[in-house]
């Protein structure tokens, strides 16, 4: 555990309180990451990339969104590709 995280939870006496403190500390970072990924998906352009590289790039963003708990629907993906 890093010193910053330890400092956040050191005063709590129950695992539930520690969990809630950690959730609160990191939830804003998760929301920021979600917004960043959504922006990447909506602003993605093919440019000079091959279609294969472009689709791979979109897949990485979609997979990252799934990791943070936001799956991308097929329709959203089609809209991003067009």
N, C-alpha and C positions, 0 to 999 in steps of 0.2 A: 504494500500500500504506500502510495506517495505521501510525502509530508503534508501536502495540501489537502488530500483526502482525509488523512488521519486527523488533521486539525479540524476538519468539518465534523467528524463523528466522535471525537475523543470524549466529549462531555455526555454522550448518550449512554444509557445503561441497559437498554433492551435492543435486541436485534431488529424489532419492528421500528423503533425510533431511528436506528441507524439507517435502515432501508429507506424510510421516508425522507430523511435528510439527504441521502445520496440521490434519490429520485428527484428531489427538488433541485439539487445542485446541477444535475446533468440534463434535466428536461429541457431547459432553455437551449442548450447546445444541440440537443436532438431536433428541436423545432427549427433551429437555424440551419442545421444540416438538411432537413427535409425541404425547406424553402430553397436552399441552394441547388439541391438535386432537381426539384421541380422546375426551377429556372433553367438549368442546363438542358433538361428534356424539351422544354418549350422553345428554347432559343437555339437548339442544335441546327446547324446547317451542313449540307453535304460539302460545299466548297469544292476543292480539288481532290477530295478523297474518293477512292473507289466505293461503289455501293456496298461492297462487303465490309470495308473498314468503317463506313458510316453506320451500317447496321450493328456492327460489333460495338461501336462507341455508344449507340443508343441502348444496347443490351446491357452494357456495364452500368449505365445510369439506372436502368430499370431494375437490375439486380441489387444495386445499392439502395434504391428506394424500398425494395422488398425487405432488405436487412433492417431498415429503420421502421418497418411495419406498415408500409404504404405500397401495396401492389398496384401495378399499372394495368389498367384494363386493355384488352385488345384494341378497342376503339381509340383510346388515348394514344396507344402506340401507332396506330395507323395514321392518326392526325399528325403525330410528330414526324412521321416519315414523309408525308405528302408535302 
